[in-house]
């Protein structure tokens, strides 16, 4: 095979290779996604009896959902109320792709804030976020 015969063959093989690299692989890849969820609280109190708990679970496998739980509880202490201000929040941004597109197809945002100010005998807020594949 002469060089003039090899050039068209190399050109065809190069174009086939380039088209395979550029072509999206529909049905063989998972769409892109991004999830950011946070929670917390703030207190400004002169007297307080308070407890907070947080737990988080991360992706370990396809069947393990991402979880975040947050609880804050402010109570009185032997009949004496907690005094001051308590605020708590949970917020998140979930972005999901479709096919092999690089840009997000859908964005979901949520924000939950609760606060109380004064003499507090009981403030109990329990928040939970769980993400996973639809079953």
PyMOL commands that place a pseudoatom at each C-alpha (Angstrom):
pseudoatom trace, name=CA, resn=UNK, resi=1, chain=A, elem=C, hetatm=0, pos=[0.000, 0.000, 0.000]
pseudoatom trace, name=CA, resn=UNK, resi=2, chain=A, elem=C, hetatm=0, pos=[1.472, 3.347, -1.059]
pseudoatom trace, name=CA, resn=UNK, resi=3, chain=A, elem=C, hetatm=0, pos=[1.411, 6.527, 0.998]
pseudoatom trace, name=CA, resn=UNK, resi=4, chain=A, elem=C, hetatm=0, pos=[-1.299, 8.032, -1.240]
pseudoatom trace, name=CA, resn=UNK, resi=5, chain=A, elem=C, hetatm=0, pos=[-3.493, 5.010, -0.500]
pseudoatom trace, name=CA, resn=UNK, resi=6, chain=A, elem=C, hetatm=0, pos=[-2.805, 5.200, 3.276]
pseudoatom trace, name=CA, resn=UNK, resi=7, chain=A, elem=C, hetatm=0, pos=[-3.805, 8.891, 3.666]
pseudoatom trace, name=CA, resn=UNK, resi=8, chain=A, elem=C, hetatm=0, pos=[-7.542, 8.426, 2.899]
pseudoatom trace, name=CA, resn=UNK, resi=9, chain=A, elem=C, hetatm=0, pos=[-7.654, 5.345, 5.137]
pseudoatom trace, name=CA, resn=UNK, resi=10, chain=A, elem=C, hetatm=0, pos=[-5.969, 7.213, 8.001]
pseudoatom trace, name=CA, resn=UNK, resi=11, chain=A, elem=C, hetatm=0, pos=[-8.355, 10.143, 7.492]
pseudoatom trace, name=CA, resn=UNK, resi=12, chain=A, elem=C, hetatm=0, pos=[-11.415, 7.857, 7.686]
pseudoatom trace, name=CA, resn=UNK, resi=13, chain=A, elem=C, hetatm=0, pos=[-10.092, 6.100, 10.805]
pseudoatom trace, name=CA, resn=UNK, resi=14, chain=A, elem=C, hetatm=0, pos=[-9.331, 9.460, 12.433]
pseudoatom trace, name=CA, resn=UNK, resi=15, chain=A, elem=C, hetatm=0, pos=[-12.866, 10.745, 11.738]
pseudoatom trace, name=CA, resn=UNK, resi=16, chain=A, elem=C, hetatm=0, pos=[-14.423, 7.556, 13.123]
pseudoatom trace, name=CA, resn=UNK, resi=17, chain=A, elem=C, hetatm=0, pos=[-12.297, 7.844, 16.275]
pseudoatom trace, name=CA, resn=UNK, resi=18, chain=A, elem=C, hetatm=0, pos=[-13.196, 11.532, 16.700]
pseudoatom trace, name=CA, resn=UNK, resi=19, chain=A, elem=C, hetatm=0, pos=[-16.911, 10.862, 16.243]
pseudoatom trace, name=CA, resn=UNK, resi=20, chain=A, elem=C, hetatm=0, pos=[-16.809, 8.133, 18.911]
pseudoatom trace, name=CA, resn=UNK, resi=21, chain=A, elem=C, hetatm=0, pos=[-15.121, 10.534, 21.351]
pseudoatom trace, name=CA, resn=UNK, resi=22, chain=A, elem=C, hetatm=0, pos=[-17.598, 13.365, 20.642]
pseudoatom trace, name=CA, resn=UNK, resi=23, chain=A, elem=C, hetatm=0, pos=[-20.778, 11.279, 20.465]
pseudoatom trace, name=CA, resn=UNK, resi=24, chain=A, elem=C, hetatm=0, pos=[-22.761, 11.255, 23.735]
pseudoatom trace, name=CA, resn=UNK, resi=25, chain=A, elem=C, hetatm=0, pos=[-23.230, 7.836, 25.241]
pseudoatom trace, name=CA, resn=UNK, resi=26, chain=A, elem=C, hetatm=0, pos=[-26.993, 7.836, 25.803]
pseudoatom trace, name=CA, resn=UNK, resi=27, chain=A, elem=C, hetatm=0, pos=[-28.223, 5.161, 28.164]
pseudoatom trace, name=CA, resn=UNK, resi=28, chain=A, elem=C, hetatm=0, pos=[-24.765, 4.101, 29.302]
pseudoatom trace, name=CA, resn=UNK, resi=29, chain=A, elem=C, hetatm=0, pos=[-23.909, 6.895, 31.742]
pseudoatom trace, name=CA, resn=UNK, resi=30, chain=A, elem=C, hetatm=0, pos=[-25.592, 8.345, 34.806]
pseudoatom trace, name=CA, resn=UNK, resi=31, chain=A, elem=C, hetatm=0, pos=[-26.707, 11.983, 34.587]
pseudoatom trace, name=CA, resn=UNK, resi=32, chain=A, elem=C, hetatm=0, pos=[-24.658, 14.445, 36.599]
pseudoatom trace, name=CA, resn=UNK, resi=33, chain=A, elem=C, hetatm=0, pos=[-25.978, 15.599, 39.963]
pseudoatom trace, name=CA, resn=UNK, resi=34, chain=A, elem=C, hetatm=0, pos=[-24.933, 17.761, 42.909]
pseudoatom trace, name=CA, resn=UNK, resi=35, chain=A, elem=C, hetatm=0, pos=[-26.492, 17.937, 46.359]
pseudoatom trace, name=CA, resn=UNK, resi=36, chain=A, elem=C, hetatm=0, pos=[-25.547, 20.407, 49.092]
pseudoatom trace, name=CA, resn=UNK, resi=37, chain=A, elem=C, hetatm=0, pos=[-27.516, 20.346, 52.354]
pseudoatom trace, name=CA, resn=UNK, resi=38, chain=A, elem=C, hetatm=0, pos=[-26.632, 22.127, 55.591]
pseudoatom trace, name=CA, resn=UNK, resi=39, chain=A, elem=C, hetatm=0, pos=[-28.172, 22.683, 59.000]
pseudoatom trace, name=CA, resn=UNK, resi=40, chain=A, elem=C, hetatm=0, pos=[-27.329, 24.461, 62.215]
pseudoatom trace, name=CA, resn=UNK, resi=41, chain=A, elem=C, hetatm=0, pos=[-28.470, 26.782, 64.949]
pseudoatom trace, name=CA, resn=UNK, resi=42, chain=A, elem=C, hetatm=0, pos=[-27.495, 29.889, 66.865]
pseudoatom trace, name=CA, resn=UNK, resi=43, chain=A, elem=C, hetatm=0, pos=[-28.281, 30.936, 70.414]
pseudoatom trace, name=CA, resn=UNK, resi=44, chain=A, elem=C, hetatm=0, pos=[-28.082, 34.233, 72.270]
pseudoatom trace, name=CA, resn=UNK, resi=45, chain=A, elem=C, hetatm=0, pos=[-29.237, 33.420, 75.791]
pseudoatom trace, name=CA, resn=UNK, resi=46, chain=A, elem=C, hetatm=0, pos=[-28.596, 34.412, 79.386]
pseudoatom trace, name=CA, resn=UNK, resi=47, chain=A, elem=C, hetatm=0, pos=[-30.059, 31.177, 80.818]
pseudoatom trace, name=CA, resn=UNK, resi=48, chain=A, elem=C, hetatm=0, pos=[-30.208, 28.006, 78.743]
pseudoatom trace, name=CA, resn=UNK, resi=49, chain=A, elem=C, hetatm=0, pos=[-30.816, 24.276, 78.988]
pseudoatom trace, name=CA, resn=UNK, resi=50, chain=A, elem=C, hetatm=0, pos=[-30.122, 23.020, 75.472]
pseudoatom trace, name=CA, resn=UNK, resi=51, chain=A, elem=C, hetatm=0, pos=[-29.269, 19.874, 73.507]
pseudoatom trace, name=CA, resn=UNK, resi=52, chain=A, elem=C, hetatm=0, pos=[-28.434, 19.459, 69.807]
pseudoatom trace, name=CA, resn=UNK, resi=53, chain=A, elem=C, hetatm=0, pos=[-27.798, 16.306, 67.810]
pseudoatom trace, name=CA, resn=UNK, resi=54, chain=A, elem=C, hetatm=0, pos=[-26.618, 15.893, 64.245]
pseudoatom trace, name=CA, resn=UNK, resi=55, chain=A, elem=C, hetatm=0, pos=[-26.061, 12.837, 62.114]
pseudoatom trace, name=CA, resn=UNK, resi=56, chain=A, elem=C, hetatm=0, pos=[-25.091, 12.504, 58.487]
pseudoatom trace, name=CA, resn=UNK, resi=57, chain=A, elem=C, hetatm=0, pos=[-24.823, 9.602, 56.076]
pseudoatom trace, name=CA, resn=UNK, resi=58, chain=A, elem=C, hetatm=0, pos=[-22.883, 9.741, 52.836]
pseudoatom trace, name=CA, resn=UNK, resi=59, chain=A, elem=C, hetatm=0, pos=[-23.014, 7.770, 49.601]
pseudoatom trace, name=CA, resn=UNK, resi=60, chain=A, elem=C, hetatm=0, pos=[-21.389, 4.403, 50.156]
pseudoatom trace, name=CA, resn=UNK, resi=61, chain=A, elem=C, hetatm=0, pos=[-23.088, 2.528, 47.333]
pseudoatom trace, name=CA, resn=UNK, resi=62, chain=A, elem=C, hetatm=0, pos=[-25.920, 3.068, 44.862]
pseudoatom trace, name=CA, resn=UNK, resi=63, chain=A, elem=C, hetatm=0, pos=[-28.435, 1.725, 47.368]
pseudoatom trace, name=CA, resn=UNK, resi=64, chain=A, elem=C, hetatm=0, pos=[-27.297, 3.984, 50.263]
pseudoatom trace, name=CA, resn=UNK, resi=65, chain=A, elem=C, hetatm=0, pos=[-29.082, 7.366, 50.364]
pseudoatom trace, name=CA, resn=UNK, resi=66, chain=A, elem=C, hetatm=0, pos=[-27.513, 10.602, 51.586]
pseudoatom trace, name=CA, resn=UNK, resi=67, chain=A, elem=C, hetatm=0, pos=[-29.035, 11.644, 54.923]
pseudoatom trace, name=CA, resn=UNK, resi=68, chain=A, elem=C, hetatm=0, pos=[-28.787, 14.598, 57.279]
pseudoatom trace, name=CA, resn=UNK, resi=69, chain=A, elem=C, hetatm=0, pos=[-30.701, 14.901, 60.544]
pseudoatom trace, name=CA, resn=UNK, resi=70, chain=A, elem=C, hetatm=0, pos=[-30.553, 17.811, 62.972]
pseudoatom trace, name=CA, resn=UNK, resi=71, chain=A, elem=C, hetatm=0, pos=[-32.403, 18.284, 66.245]
pseudoatom trace, name=CA, resn=UNK, resi=72, chain=A, elem=C, hetatm=0, pos=[-32.310, 21.139, 68.733]
pseudoatom trace, name=CA, resn=UNK, resi=73, chain=A, elem=C, hetatm=0, pos=[-34.204, 21.115, 72.007]
pseudoatom trace, name=CA, resn=UNK, resi=74, chain=A, elem=C, hetatm=0, pos=[-34.314, 23.993, 74.481]
pseudoatom trace, name=CA, resn=UNK, resi=75, chain=A, elem=C, hetatm=0, pos=[-36.232, 23.461, 77.724]
pseudoatom trace, name=CA, resn=UNK, resi=76, chain=A, elem=C, hetatm=0, pos=[-36.695, 24.894, 81.175]
pseudoatom trace, name=CA, resn=UNK, resi=77, chain=A, elem=C, hetatm=0, pos=[-34.509, 23.651, 84.023]
pseudoatom trace, name=CA, resn=UNK, resi=78, chain=A, elem=C, hetatm=0, pos=[-36.412, 22.752, 87.171]
pseudoatom trace, name=CA, resn=UNK, resi=79, chain=A, elem=C, hetatm=0, pos=[-39.231, 25.171, 86.296]
pseudoatom trace, name=CA, resn=UNK, resi=80, chain=A, elem=C, hetatm=0, pos=[-36.908, 28.063, 85.356]
pseudoatom trace, name=CA, resn=UNK, resi=81, chain=A, elem=C, hetatm=0, pos=[-37.345, 28.909, 81.654]
pseudoatom trace, name=CA, resn=UNK, resi=82, chain=A, elem=C, hetatm=0, pos=[-34.436, 29.325, 79.282]
pseudoatom trace, name=CA, resn=UNK, resi=83, chain=A, elem=C, hetatm=0, pos=[-34.158, 33.026, 78.390]
pseudoatom trace, name=CA, resn=UNK, resi=84, chain=A, elem=C, hetatm=0, pos=[-33.051, 34.539, 75.090]
pseudoatom trace, name=CA, resn=UNK, resi=85, chain=A, elem=C, hetatm=0, pos=[-33.193, 33.783, 71.386]
pseudoatom trace, name=CA, resn=UNK, resi=86, chain=A, elem=C, hetatm=0, pos=[-32.769, 30.486, 69.497]
pseudoatom trace, name=CA, resn=UNK, resi=87, chain=A, elem=C, hetatm=0, pos=[-32.660, 30.112, 65.705]
pseudoatom trace, name=CA, resn=UNK, resi=88, chain=A, elem=C, hetatm=0, pos=[-32.285, 26.961, 63.651]
pseudoatom trace, name=CA, resn=UNK, resi=89, chain=A, elem=C, hetatm=0, pos=[-32.148, 26.181, 59.942]
pseudoatom trace, name=CA, resn=UNK, resi=90, chain=A, elem=C, hetatm=0, pos=[-31.843, 23.558, 57.248]
pseudoatom trace, name=CA, resn=UNK, resi=91, chain=A, elem=C, hetatm=0, pos=[-31.210, 24.499, 53.626]
pseudoatom trace, name=CA, resn=UNK, resi=92, chain=A, elem=C, hetatm=0, pos=[-30.251, 22.727, 50.467]
pseudoatom trace, name=CA, resn=UNK, resi=93, chain=A, elem=C, hetatm=0, pos=[-29.644, 22.924, 46.730]
pseudoatom trace, name=CA, resn=UNK, resi=94, chain=A, elem=C, hetatm=0, pos=[-30.172, 19.834, 44.595]
pseudoatom trace, name=CA, resn=UNK, resi=95, chain=A, elem=C, hetatm=0, pos=[-29.133, 19.906, 40.933]
pseudoatom trace, name=CA, resn=UNK, resi=96, chain=A, elem=C, hetatm=0, pos=[-29.796, 17.043, 38.553]
pseudoatom trace, name=CA, resn=UNK, resi=97, chain=A, elem=C, hetatm=0, pos=[-28.731, 16.475, 34.986]
pseudoatom trace, name=CA, resn=UNK, resi=98, chain=A, elem=C, hetatm=0, pos=[-30.361, 14.708, 32.094]
pseudoatom trace, name=CA, resn=UNK, resi=99, chain=A, elem=C, hetatm=0, pos=[-28.588, 12.463, 29.627]
pseudoatom trace, name=CA, resn=UNK, resi=100, chain=A, elem=C, hetatm=0, pos=[-25.011, 13.520, 29.064]
pseudoatom trace, name=CA, resn=UNK, resi=101, chain=A, elem=C, hetatm=0, pos=[-25.605, 17.297, 29.192]
pseudoatom trace, name=CA, resn=UNK, resi=102, chain=A, elem=C, hetatm=0, pos=[-23.107, 19.263, 31.258]
pseudoatom trace, name=CA, resn=UNK, resi=103, chain=A, elem=C, hetatm=0, pos=[-25.598, 21.912, 32.447]
pseudoatom trace, name=CA, resn=UNK, resi=104, chain=A, elem=C, hetatm=0, pos=[-28.161, 21.138, 35.180]
pseudoatom trace, name=CA, resn=UNK, resi=105, chain=A, elem=C, hetatm=0, pos=[-31.593, 20.139, 33.873]
pseudoatom trace, name=CA, resn=UNK, resi=106, chain=A, elem=C, hetatm=0, pos=[-33.346, 20.769, 37.188]
pseudoatom trace, name=CA, resn=UNK, resi=107, chain=A, elem=C, hetatm=0, pos=[-32.508, 22.759, 40.326]
pseudoatom trace, name=CA, resn=UNK, resi=108, chain=A, elem=C, hetatm=0, pos=[-34.421, 22.407, 43.581]
pseudoatom trace, name=CA, resn=UNK, resi=109, chain=A, elem=C, hetatm=0, pos=[-33.747, 24.726, 46.515]
pseudoatom trace, name=CA, resn=UNK, resi=110, chain=A, elem=C, hetatm=0, pos=[-35.251, 24.604, 49.985]
pseudoatom trace, name=CA, resn=UNK, resi=111, chain=A, elem=C, hetatm=0, pos=[-34.829, 26.672, 53.112]
pseudoatom trace, name=CA, resn=UNK, resi=112, chain=A, elem=C, hetatm=0, pos=[-36.378, 26.134, 56.559]
pseudoatom trace, name=CA, resn=UNK, resi=113, chain=A, elem=C, hetatm=0, pos=[-35.760, 28.594, 59.393]
pseudoatom trace, name=CA, resn=UNK, resi=114, chain=A, elem=C, hetatm=0, pos=[-37.401, 28.743, 62.801]
pseudoatom trace, name=CA, resn=UNK, resi=115, chain=A, elem=C, hetatm=0, pos=[-36.648, 31.051, 65.713]
pseudoatom trace, name=CA, resn=UNK, resi=116, chain=A, elem=C, hetatm=0, pos=[-38.026, 31.936, 69.123]
pseudoatom trace, name=CA, resn=UNK, resi=117, chain=A, elem=C, hetatm=0, pos=[-37.225, 34.783, 71.509]
pseudoatom trace, name=CA, resn=UNK, resi=118, chain=A, elem=C, hetatm=0, pos=[-38.149, 35.245, 75.170]
pseudoatom trace, name=CA, resn=UNK, resi=119, chain=A, elem=C, hetatm=0, pos=[-38.808, 32.872, 78.085]
pseudoatom trace, name=CA, resn=UNK, resi=120, chain=A, elem=C, hetatm=0, pos=[-38.649, 29.354, 76.629]
pseudoatom trace, name=CA, resn=UNK, resi=121, chain=A, elem=C, hetatm=0, pos=[-40.176, 26.382, 78.382]
pseudoatom trace, name=CA, resn=UNK, resi=122, chain=A, elem=C, hetatm=0, pos=[-39.953, 24.103, 75.331]
pseudoatom trace, name=CA, resn=UNK, resi=123, chain=A, elem=C, hetatm=0, pos=[-38.535, 24.576, 71.849]
pseudoatom trace, name=CA, resn=UNK, resi=124, chain=A, elem=C, hetatm=0, pos=[-38.006, 21.327, 69.949]
pseudoatom trace, name=CA, resn=UNK, resi=125, chain=A, elem=C, hetatm=0, pos=[-37.142, 21.263, 66.234]
pseudoatom trace, name=CA, resn=UNK, resi=126, chain=A, elem=C, hetatm=0, pos=[-36.386, 18.038, 64.379]
pseudoatom trace, name=CA, resn=UNK, resi=127, chain=A, elem=C, hetatm=0, pos=[-35.290, 18.274, 60.710]
pseudoatom trace, name=CA, resn=UNK, resi=128, chain=A, elem=C, hetatm=0, pos=[-34.317, 15.503, 58.288]
pseudoatom trace, name=CA, resn=UNK, resi=129, chain=A, elem=C, hetatm=0, pos=[-33.194, 15.287, 54.664]
pseudoatom trace, name=CA, resn=UNK, resi=130, chain=A, elem=C, hetatm=0, pos=[-32.922, 11.964, 52.805]
pseudoatom trace, name=CA, resn=UNK, resi=131, chain=A, elem=C, hetatm=0, pos=[-31.878, 11.617, 49.187]
pseudoatom trace, name=CA, resn=UNK, resi=132, chain=A, elem=C, hetatm=0, pos=[-31.748, 8.589, 46.972]
pseudoatom trace, name=CA, resn=UNK, resi=133, chain=A, elem=C, hetatm=0, pos=[-32.905, 7.019, 43.771]
pseudoatom trace, name=CA, resn=UNK, resi=134, chain=A, elem=C, hetatm=0, pos=[-36.631, 6.710, 43.234]
pseudoatom trace, name=CA, resn=UNK, resi=135, chain=A, elem=C, hetatm=0, pos=[-37.640, 3.183, 44.024]
for i in range(1, 135): cmd.bond("trace and resi %d" % i, "trace and resi %d" % (i + 1))
show_as sticks, trace
zoom trace
